[in-house]
Amino acid sequence: MILLRCIHVYEHIQSYCATDKYIEELIYLYQNSENQITCLLSLKILRKLIIFLSEDFNQQSKLMIKNFLTNILFSINKTTTDITTELIYLYRTIMSFNKSSLQTMAIQLILDTITSNLKSFQSIDNVLSSLCILGGYIQPLCLGSIVEIHDNDGIQLGVIIDINKNVLDLNTTDVLPYLVQFIQTNEIKWIREDKLRIQKDVLPPNLLELTDTNEFIDLLFDALAYFIQIDKSTIDSLLLLQLKRRSILVLYRILNHKKLVDIFIQKPYVSIIAQLSISALLLKTYQQSTNLHLLNKHQLEQYCLNLDRCKYFKQIINNNMNNTLNDEFIIWTKIPFKTDLLIDDLLSTNEWKSSMSKRNIELFKKGRLGNDEIKIIELSSQLTGKWFLEECGITHRFPGRIYLVSENSNKLTATFIIENLQLTEGNWYFCIRLLESTSIRIGWATNGFKSNDSIGIGYDQYSWSYDGSQGMIYNNEQYPFEFENIRWNTNDVCTAFTHQLPINSTTTTICNMLPNGNRTSYFPGVSLNVNETSILSSCEFIFHPMDMFECPLPNGYKPLVIPTLLDINDLFVPYPFSAYLIGNNIEDYIIHKRNNRSIKFLRDFINNYHLENIFILDNHHLILTEQSQGFPLTIDYEESLTISFNFSILKISNDYLDIILLTFDTQDKYSIQIPINKITNNTQIAIIFQINERKIKVYINNECRIFECPIITKFNIYILPTLNIGIQNL
């Protein structure tokens, strides 16, 4: 550890240790030590020293390094994740060591590996390792990883120094599997996985800077296209999946320069790759069982990492078989129940809800004029063919991922807005995820703002924007942002909201959103930029609060997406025909027959349709015993009928797998059972009889299932027979 620190800090130690002897000793330590930390440190020191190694090393050393590079290709993905990551970093470092014999050696090894496996996969593991080095590797969190720590104090850098492997697979928010040391403060603490983001030490090599670059690029494109198009193969299905996935990742990584794009476009298989991409997009509509297209980049990477952890294809088959055991219950809502304030909750507009009543939607839209549907357009309408949209979002799927492309490497600016949307009052909020390039301005504009291919949002007095790559706020001129050391990166999520505050502590200038007076309307906008160094710029809009994972909707702000219409009549009955066991006074539940006090009735609080009752009442519940046939109800024919109640199990045997929810007293005995694992301390039940359709829909808390039922005109039912339970709110 001390040697690594010294090599990193002191140049004279770098030159002193960059010798054949030191390199040989470090390689020996890595290959022979049984201590994982020693192996990892040896590789890190090697990575720091090898670029300073003199070109006049002897033939023996050259052979040793060649064998070591061959061993790297064999070892990637066959050792621990931290060692694998460091091996990939080391190989990338050597490949990027310009015009050196080591670079030539490393490139040739990858060329030979790929060439020898183009027709028959003799060493598929080495091919996968080569693809990892070239950009097909998604780095997991591991020992020694440098990470961004996203917490309440902002973004800080740290190093993972320990991992609690016993809790890694536990999917709970209180699990803290990673021990991280903060770089600036040296503070050490355990942190959740979702608070960490990997900082890549060594990026894949720039192909245009390699020796014999044209030959290497041509061969690589041909190989990637071949791997991607393979339909059938003799290799294991999981390995084939990894080969295709890593090939696509490499292709995605290297097509980042106009010259490389031009080379690729000339290839005869470009149309085939394009057809594969289009067919994949079309399949999204039909493959309802696979929801991978709903995931964002970070979630997809985590899915890929989970694939890497599977050692055998059989494991995945078994997992899929287990997942097909469906109990036929579906989740119909994720919104928690608030039974005491149900109506108030539905009629309230203080908090965001994905569904609202017609009246509440109109109140929500106050200050929002224009189309309800969100459609992204380019403001100037002069850049046809230079930008395109893709569908994005998880809860809210819509064409909101924008790509701006420069065809000739010239500078180009395009501003994107929501078609026919104007805001006049209120606090509004939306998010932007940065994808390719960080040269983006996010903000608001008003009447009078005009955009073209060189003027973006914030360039005049009628628009306001923030550029996180420069840390500047723009409104006809630029102002430094308060936190000048914060710069955004790709895959960051940034927010924009309407508010009036001083720009920073050193100026009293205010972003006045009303330059045209109090009746000014304004609209959100994003300006993308491309130039000679960045031919592609892209981002995606996030409008739905359920998709705002990184930057949740603040209190007091409204999203730009309109809630769906909620038909309150379908959710609860404002005036039920009968209602029993409600209220705070248990004395009100029961009424007695005047001429016979021993006969008791459950009081109907609505229509005086009282029910004779033989059961006892206790603690606001009607108590059924294990000896009872259940709570009886007689129902005449109705086209549609709903019964709802809450119940709690007071006593039950451990032998039960299912319980009987209700039975029908008909000629052919008929009953509906529900799994015991669906029952909670206070289970909420709603049973909807759709007689004409011969269906019964049963809601259990937030889950639902449809049962077929016989033809019935008049019937007796018994609720929860032979169970010791308590019923309430019938």
N, C-alpha and C positions, 0 to 999 in steps of 0.2 A: 504493500500500500504506500509506503514512504517513497519507494522508487518510482511508482506511478505518479505521485504528486510532483516529485522532483523533475521527472522527464517532461511533465506537462508545463512546468513553470520555468525551468532553467534551460536555455539553449545549449550551454556548454556541456550539460549532462546528456542532452540528446545526442550531440555529436560524439561524445565520449563512449556512449553505450551502443551506438549504431554500428556495430562491427559483426563480422561473421560469427565470432565466438559467442557474443551475447545472444544473437538471433538463434544460434544452435542450442544454447542452454535453455532459452525460453521455450522453444519448440519441444525440447526434451521434457521440460517441466509439464507442459500441457499434455503431452502424450502419455506420461507415466505417473503423474500424480493422481492419487485417489481422493484428494480433497477438492471439492467442487470450487471453492473460493480461490484456491491456488490456480486451478485451471483457468478460471475466469480472469483473474488478474494477469496471468501470463499472456492471455490473448489481448487484453487491453494494452499492455506494455508493448507487445509486438506491433499492434496497430499504430502506436505512436512512433515507434523506432524505424519500422521497415522502410518508410519513405525517405529516411535519411541515410539508408545503406548505400555505400559507394558502389559504383558500377563495376569496379575492378575485382569483385569477389571471385574466388576460385571456382573451378568446375565442380568440386565436391559440394561446396555450399549451394551452387546452382541446382545440382541434383537434389539436395536436401530440401530446398524450397519448393521445387517442382513436385516432389513426393508429398510435401506438406499441403500444397494446393489441391492435389488429387485427393488427399485424405479429407480436406474440407468439403469437397463435393460429395464424398461418400458419407460424411458425418452429419450434414445439415438435416434437421428434422428427425435424427435418430438419437439425439441427446436431449438434455434439458433445454427449455426455451431460452434461458439466459445465455447458455453456451452457443446455441444455434444462432441467436441474434448477433453475438459477437463474432462468430465465424463469418456470417454474411457481411457484417461491417468491415471486417479485415479484408475479405476478398474484394469488396467494392473499393476500398482504399487503394489496393494494389492496382486494380483496373483503371483507376483515375490518376495513377502516378504517371503523368504524361511523358511520352517518348523514352520510356525506360525499358530495359530488357525484361524486368519483372512484369510490366504491363503487357508486353508482347506474349510472354509466357502464359499469363492468366487468361488473356483473350483466346489464345490458341487452344487452351484446354477446354474452354466452353464451346468453341467452334467444333472441336473434335467430338465432344460429348453430344452435341445436338446433331451433327452430321451422321454419326454412327447409329443414331436412334430414329432417323427419319422414316425408315421402312420397317424395321423390326426393333422392338423395344428390348434391347439387351441389358440396358442399365437405366431403367425408368427413374430410379431414385436420384441418380446423378442429373438426369434431365430436369426433374423437379427442383433440385438444388440450384441448377443454373438459372432457371426461371426466377427463383427466389432472389438471386443476386441481381438480376436484371430489372427487378421491380415487382415481382409477383409474390412478395412476402408481406403479410400483414403482421406487424410486430405486436406481440402480446405484452402485457405488463409482467415483468420478471425482475429478478435481482439485478441491481445495478442500473435499471432503466431510469433515464432522466425524464421527469414528468412535469406537466403543468398541473398545479393544484388549484382547482376552482372552488373557492369557499366564500364566506361572507366578507373576507378581507380583500377580495379581488383575486387576481391570478398571480401565483408565485411558483417558482421553480423548486424542485426537490429531487431527491434520489431515493429509490426504493431500496431499503437495506434489509428488509425481512418480509416474509410472506407466510401467513397462517394458512397452510394448505387444507387444514381440517374444516375450514368454514367457507372455502372458495365457492362451493356449489350450493350453498344455502342462499335461497332467493328472498332474503328479508332485508329491510332497510337498516336494521341495527347492526348488520355484520360489518366489521372493520378488518378486512383481510390484509391490508398493506401497511407496513411500518415505513414511514417516509421521513427523511431528514431534509428540512428546509435549507436551501443553499445559502440564503442571505442571513438567516437568524440562527442556523444550526439547531432549531427546535426539532424534536422528534415526537411524532405521534401517529397513531393508527388512523387510517382514512378509508372511507368507502370507495368502491371501484368507480362509481359514477362521478366522483369528484376529480378523477385523474384523467389526463390526456397525455399520450406518448409524445415525446420530443425526439424526432429521429436524429441520431448522431451523424450517420453517413447516408446520403441519398443515393439512389441508383446512378451509375455512371452516365455521363452525357455522351451519347453515341457519336456525336459529331466531333468529339475531341479525341477519339480513340485512334490508334495506329491502324492502318489498312481499313479505314472506316467504311468505305463503300462496299467492300467484300463482306464485311461483318454485318452491315445493315441489310444488304440483300438477302443473305442467308437467314438472318433472324426473322425478317418479314415472311419469307417462304416457310420457315419452320413453324412460326406462330399460326399462320393460315392453315397449314396442314394439321396441326394439333387441334385447332378449333373446329375444323370440319370433320374430324374423325367421327364416323357414325357407329361402327362396330369394331371391336378390338378383342384380342385374346387376353389383354391385361385385366386385372381386377377392376370392377366397376367403380369402386371408390377411388382408386388411383387414376382412372380415366376422368372422373369428375374433377379431381384435383388438377390434372394436367390441363384440362380445358379452362378451369377457373384461373389458374396462374397464368396461362397464355393470354387470356383476355386482360388480366391485370397488367401484364407487361406491355401489351399493345396500347392500353389506355395510358400508361406512364410515358411511353416513348413518343407518342404522337402529340408532342407539345411544342413543336417547332415547325415553321412553315416548310422548311427544306425537307424535313422528314415526312410531312404530310404529302408534299409533292411527289416524293419517291414512292410512297405507298399507293397514291392514286393511280400511278402508272402500272401497277401490278394487275395481272389478268384476273386475280381472284377477288378484287375489291367488290365487284358486284355480288359475289356469293356471300361475302361477309356482311354486306349491306342487307341482303335478303334475310340472312339469319337474324340480324338485329330487328328488322321489321317484323318478321314472323314471331319473334320473342315478344315484341310489344303487342301484337295482335292476340297472342295467347293469353295475355294478362286478363283479357275480358272473360275467358272461358275457364281458366284454371282457378276455380274458386277455392279448391282445397289447398292451394299454395299461396301464402300471403307474403312471400318474400318481397314482391314489388311494392308492398306498403311500407317497407322499412326504410329508414334514412341511412346515410352512409355509415355512421358509427354502428348502428344495429346490424347492418349487413356484415361489417367486419367482425363483429362478435359472433355472428352465425358461422362465418367462415372459420374462425378460430375453434368453434365447437366441432366443426367437421374435422379439423386437424387433430383433435384429441381422440377421435374414433380410430382404434387400432385395426379393427376388422370390419368388413362390410356387413357381416352377420349381426353385429351390434346394432347397426342402423335398422336392419330389417326387423329385429326383435322390438326395437323401440317403436317402429311404425305399427307393428302388430298390437302392441300394448295400447297405442293411442286410438286404435280403431274400436276399442271396447267402449262404445258410447251408450250411456244410459238414456238417451233420447230426450234429455232435458236440455233446453237451450237458455242462455242468459238473455233476458228481454230488456233489462235495464241495469245500469251500473250506478244509478243515482241512489244514495241512501234514503231509506224511508224516514219521513218525519210525520208520524201519524197524528200527533197532537196539533200540529200546525199545518196540516196538509193543504187546506184551501188557501191560507195566508201565504204559504210557500209558493203555490202555483200562481197567485195573483201578484206576488211581489216582484219588483223590477230592480231591487237593490243589487242583486248578484247576477252574474252571467248564467244563463241556462241555454242549453242547445235547443230546447223546445219551449215555446211560449204560446200563450193564448193570442187570439187575433188582436185583442185590445192591448195586450202588453207589447206585442210586436210594433204596433203603431207608436206606443210610448217610447220604445227602444229606438225607433227610427227618427225620433225628434232630432233635428240638426243634420240628418243624412238625407240628401236628395239624389234622385237618379234611379238607376237600375238596382233591383235587388240582387240579381245574379252578377257575380264578379267575373269580368273578362279583361285580361291584360292586353293592352295595345301599345304600340310604339307611337309617341306623340306626334312626330313630324310626318309620319306616313311616307317617308322618302327613302326608306332603307329596305325595301322589299327584297327578299332573298338573302339578306345579310344577317338575319336573326330568325330564330325559331323557338317554339314552345314545346315543353314536355309536361306530362301529367306528374303531379307530386302531391304530397300530403298523406297523412295516415287516416285521421278521422274525416278530414275535409279533402276529398280528391278533386282536383281541378287542374287545368293547364296553367301552372304557375311557375314552372322552372324555365328560366330564360337563358338562351345562349346567343351571344353576339360574336360574330366571326369576321375577321379581316381577311379579305381575299388576296390583297396585294401588300400586306404588311404596313399599310398607311394608317395614320392615326384616325380613330373613329370614335365618336361619342353618340350614344343613343339613350333617350330617356323613355321610361316605361311607366304608364299610369293605368288606373282602372277606368275603363270606358264608362262615360256618363255617370260619374260619381262626384258629388260636391258636398262639402261639409260646411255648415254654417255656425254650429254651436256644439258645446259638449267636449268631453275629453275622449279622444280616439287613439287607437293603438294598433300597431301591426309589427311583424318581425320579418327580417330578411336573413336567409342563410347564405353565406359566401361559399361558392363552390370553386370556380376557377378564377384566379386573379383576385387581388384585394383592392384594385383600383376602381372603387365603387363609391358613389355618393348617394346617401339616403336622406330623404327629407320630405318637404311639402312645397307646394306651389299654389298660386292664386291666379285670378284673371289678369292677363297681361303678360304672363310668362310664355315665351316662345322658344322652342328647342329646334336645333338642327344637328348636323353631324359633327359640329365642333363646340356647341354650346349645350351644357348640361344644367341640371338643377343646382341652384345656388349661385349662378353666374350673374344674376341681376337682382333688382330690388323686389321682384315679384316671386322669389323662390328662396328657400332656405335648405341647407343640407349639411351633413357631416361626412367627412372623409377620414375614416379610422386608420388608413394606411399612412396618412400624413399628420393626423391629430389636429385637424383644422375644421372650424365651422365656417360656412360660406353663406353670405347674404350680400351680394353685390361686391363684397370684398372679403378677405379672409381674416379670421380671428383664431388665435391659438386656443385649444381646448384646455380645461383646467388640469386634466391628468395627461400631461404630454408624454409620459413614458409608456402609456398603454397604446398598443397598436394591434389592430385585428389581423387574424390569419385566416387561411382557408378553413372552411367548415365551422367557423365561428357564427353565432347567431346574434344579430344586432337588432335593436328595437328603435322604433320611431313613434313619438307620441306628441300630442298637441299640448303645449304649456307655454307660459311666458315667464322666463327667468333671465337674470343677467347672464351673459355668455360666460364670463369667468370673474374671478375675484379682483382682477386688475382693471376691469372696465365696467361702465354702467350701461353699455350698449345692450339693448333688449331686442330679441328676435320678435319684432312686432308682426303678428300674423294678420293684421288688419290694415295694410297700407292703403286700401281703397275705402276705408271707413268701416263702421260697425256692421254693414250689410255684406261684407266681403265673404265670399265662399272660397274654399280651398280644397285641395286634393293631394293624396300621397303620390310620391314619385321616386324613382330610382334611376340613376344614370350610370351606365356601364361604359368602360373605356377599353379600347384595344390599341396597340401600337406595334412598332417593329419588333419589340422583344416579347410581347404577349399577344398572340394572334387570336386567343380565345378568352372571353370573359363571361362568367355565368353566375347566376344566383337564383334562389327560389323564394317566393313570397310565402309567408305563413300568416294566415288570417284567423284560423279557428283556435280558440283557447286550448282545446284538447290536444293540439299539435305543438303548443308552445312549451315544450319540455324545459328548454334551457332558460327561457325568459318568460315566466308565467305572467298572465294578465294581472296588472296591479289593481288594487282596490280603487274604485271610482272611475275606472276607464272602461270603454266599450270597444270591442273588436269591430272590424269593418264587415265581417260576415253576418248575414241576417239569420237569426234563429229560425228553425222550421216551425211550421204552424202546429200547434197542439190543440187537439179537439178535447176540451175538458170533459165533455159528455162521455168520452170513451174511457176516461181514467177513474172517475168516481161518480157516484150517483148523488146529485145535490139533495134530492128528496126521495129516499128509499121507500119502498112500499111498507116494509116492516123493519124495526130496529129493536134489538134486545141486548141486555147486559151492557148497557152504556151508562156513563155518568159517574159521579163521585160518591153518591150515597147508595150503598148496597140495599137499603130499605126500599128504595124506589124500584128495584128490579122485580119485586114480587107483589102481586095483588091476590086477595082471597075472595072466595065466593061468599056472598053475604050470608046465605043460609047454611053454609057449611065451611067453617074456618079451616078445616083440615085439608080442604082441596085448594092447592096453590096453583097460580098461573104466572108464567113469565110475562111481564108487562111489555106490550108493544107500544113504544113511545110515539108511533106515527099514526096508525090507523086502528088502534084498539083491537088488533087481531091477536088476542092473547093466547098463549100456548100453555096447556096444562103441563105441569112440571112435577116430577117425582124425585128430582135430584137436589142435593144440598148445595148451598152457596157458601163460599168461603174466600175471603181475601179478593173480592171482586171477580171471582171466577165461578162458573158452574162446574161442579166436580162430577166427572164420570168415573165409574169404577170398572175393574176388570170383568166383573160379572154382568155388566150391562150390555145390551145389544147396540148401544150407541145412542146419540141424540136423534130422536125421530122427527121427521118433517113430512107432511103430506103435500104434494104439489100437483095441481091441476095442469092440464096442457097449456103450455105457453110456447110461442115461437122462440123466445129467447129469455133466459132467466139467469140471474147472478146471485150466488150466495158467497158471502165473505165472512171470515172470523179469524181471530187469533187463538192459538192454543199453546199450552206448555205441558210437557210430559212430566208427571209427578213421580212415576215409578215404572220401570220397564226392565225386563230380563235382558241379559247380554246376548241371548240366543237370537234375537230379532235381527233380520236383515232388511225386512220390509214391514211396513204397518199398513193396515187397511184404512184408507181415508174415508170411504163411504161404500155402503152396499145398497142395492136396489131390491125391494121386496116385490119381485116379479115372478112370472112362471119359471123362467130360466134365471137362476141366481146370477147376478152380475155385480162385480165389485171393482173398485179402483184402488190400487196399492201404490205407495210411494216409498222410496228407499229411506232407511233410517238415517243415512248419512246426510240427507237434505234437511233434517230437523235441527232447529236451534233452540235456545232457551225460550224464545218467544216467537214461534213460527207464524208467519202471516200467510193465510190461504185465501184464494179467490177461485171459485168454481163457476165457469160460464157454460150453461147448457145451450147448445145450438141444435134444437130438436129437429128442425127441418133438414139440416145437413147431417144429422146423426153424429154429432161431434160434441165432446166435452173438453173444454180447455181448462187445465188446472195450473194455477200460478202458485208456486211455493217460494216465498220471499222474492228474490230477483230472478228466479228461473221459471220456465214454462214448458208444459208438455201437452200434446193433443191426444185424446183417447177417442176411439170409436165407441158408440153406444147403440143399444138396440132401439127399435121403434117403441116409443112409450107414449101413452096418452095421459093416463093418471097413474101416479106412482108414489110409493112411500120410500123414503131413503133414511138410512141410519148413518150418522156421522161419527167416525172414530169408534167403532164397536170394540168391545173386549180390551179396552185400554184405560189405565188410570191417568186421566188427563184433566186439565182445567181449560174451559172455553170462555172467551171474552169477546165483546164487540161483535155480536152476531147480527 
